[in-house]
Structure formats: structure tokens, C-alpha cells
Amino acid sequence: MLKELRRDLKSLATETRAENSARYFKTGKGEYGEGDIFLGVTVPDTRKVANKYKDLEHKDLDLLANSKFHEERLCALLILNYKYTNAEVNEERKEIFDYWLSLVANYKVNNWDLIDTSAPVLGEILSRHIGYNAAFMHALAKSENLWERRAAIILTFPLIRMNKFGPTLALARDLFVDHHDLIHKATGWMLREVGNRDEETLTEFLNKYKHQMPRTMLRYAIEKYGPKQRAKFLER
């Protein structure tokens, strides 16, 4: 089945798209996606292939998740999402979550689109099934691994959807001192999602911490406010 999956992905690839993706995802020397290789397959097409092969056995899924090709790793994560939705017991869900974390730790989930595709889904394992471990998540947010830090804040997305904002706000405070723009953007995005559900909570948080937040994080967090409110938040 793995051979057929790879054949299907390759049949949908174009050289032009591969070149454009390599530039877009910053694969040049010294950039955050340095060395990544693209087949040149669109995300919608990759999703179709993942759906077709969602029953892929774990040994083949592991080979796919460790592929040198970005779209093959994305396909593996999409299949892992499907496996979570079909899991029937918490032990199985925890195995899925721990396996995903190992991929992040070993730089197989190593770009923002791969994190953003998987963390909001697999974060439900924490929020709904095995429980949120604050100490572990704060440690993840302070990791030297860029992708673990981005995963930490986005894993709280399911909690935001449940109107539980405390973990997101606590991790955001950890990430005020983070040096990377991709973390500022992700944190601002999650703060904005808090505001989409409870504007008063976000406003109170921003009024208290706006002077400590990186500029990009603040700009992302205030996107849904009106022009006058945004200007007031951006005053230094």
C-alpha cells in the first residue's frame, strides 16, 4: 500500500510547484526549513491521497513519516489524524500522541504547516482524553527545538474551543521572550482565537502585557479589533 500511495502522490506533483514550495517554506541555507525537499503536490491533493490510504499500517506510516519528502510527511500526519478520530480507547490515543511527539522531537514534523496540520487535532487527546499536563507543556514551550515550541502553544487550540483559556494565556507568557518570528505568529494566532470566543478576556490580557509582547505577536493577536483599538494597543 505504501508503494501505491507514493506513486499517487508523485503522479500529482509538478516541478514548478516544488520549486515554489521550496521558496515559500524557506528551505535555503540558514532558513528554518533548510534542506527540506518538495515533490510539488498541493495540500488538497495530499489530503485526498491521505484519505484514500488512511488504513495504512503503522510500519508503513512510520516510513512515510520519516520520508525526505515534505508532502509524504504531511500525508503521514493527515493519516495519523484519521487514526486518532477512529481510536476507541485512551491507551491507543496516547500511543498516537506519543508517537507524534517523537516525530516533532526528531525534526520530522519540521515546518509550520506540518505542526499546524497536526497539533490542533492531536491536541484533542490532551484536552479530551489523557489530560493536560501543565508542567510538561511549559517545558515544551521552552525547548530548544523550534517546532516543539510552536507545537506547545497550538496544542492548546482544542482547549480554546472548549472556552478554557488559562493554558493558552500561561504559555503565551512563557513565549514573550522567544526569539523566533514563527513562535510570535503562532502565539498571536492562539490569542486571537481566545478573543474570538471571549473578547473581554483577551482585552484584559493585552492591556496587562502589551508592553512585554513581541510586536508581531501583538499584531496577530489584535487583528479582529477595530482600527482605533488596534492603534491604542500598539502605542508604546
Secondary structure, DSSP 8 states (H G I E B T S, - for coil): -HHHHHHHHHHT--HHHHHHHHHHTT-STTSTTTT-B-----HHHHHHHHHHTTT--HHHHHHHHT-SBHHHHHHHHHHHHHHHHH--SHHHHHHHHHHHHHHHHTTSS-SHHHHHHHHHHHHHIIIIII---HHHHHHHHT-SSHHHHHHHHHTTHHHHHTT--HHHHHHHHHGGG---HHHHHHHHHHHHHHHHH-HHHHHHHHHHHTTTS-HHHHHHHTTTS-HHHHHHHH--
